[in-house]
Amino acid sequence: MKKKKVMFIASTGGHLNELLQLEPLFKNYDYYIVTEKTTSNLNLKKKFGEKISYVIYGTKDHKFTYIFKLFINCWIELFTYIKVRPKYIVSTGAHIAGPMCLIGKIFGSKIIFIETFANSQTKTITGKLLYKFTDLFIVQWESMLELYPKAKFYGSLF
């Protein structure tokens, strides 16, 4: 039986750390990982080989260059999406996840978004943006169901 194609995407740092908690599930799917290219993430290429690709790292702290990097990343993500053609996109955020999830939605992928464990009282920017577009929106704190009434709570990834 052919495995379903699933793309896992997250920004570097805590969002990626949360996403990698799902690694035991990877073997069940024809998976692909997208994250930002940083020195701390380059070692993932050794582990995942052709199953991972990188976009340009950008931080909102540098607003001027961030806008250009985000624009370029949108194009990189579009080409990556066309290459992989995932049936599902799973993300824990943040900024690089938004464009990829929207691209996926336009092309018919199912979107699963997991709101970060770091927020137990407030919505993230990416969560606010994607909430209305996702096929499954998961929160890691039961208290977050008040902010996202259609979300599902299954506990935390950790």
C-alpha positions, 0 to 999 in steps of 0.5 A: 500500500502506498504511503500518504505524502505528508509535509512537516514544516516549522520555523527553527528553534522551539517550533521545530523542536515541537515538530520533531516530537512527531518523528515516531510518526514519520515512518508511517508516511512518505514524509518531507520536512521543511525548516529554516537553514541555520547552523543548528539545523544543518545536522538534520540533513545528515539524519533525514537526507533528501527528506528535508529542505531549507528556506532562508532564515529570517527574523522579525527583529530585522523588519526590512530584510525580513519582508524580502526574505519572506517573499523569497521564501514564499517562492521557495515554498511554492516550488517545494510544494510542487516538488513534494505535492503532499496530501497533508501539511502538518505544522507547529508554526511559525512564520514560514508555516503560514505561506506553505499552509496557504499554498497547500490549501489552494492546491487541495492539501489537508492542513493540520496546525498544532498551536505551540506549547509555549502559548497557554493564554494567547493566540500566536500570529500564525495560529490566528491566520491559519485557524479558519483555513485548517482541516484540523487545529490542535491546541496543547493546552486545554485552556486554549479551547476558549480561544479556539473553540473548534480546536481539538485538545490531545495533550502536549507533544512533550 
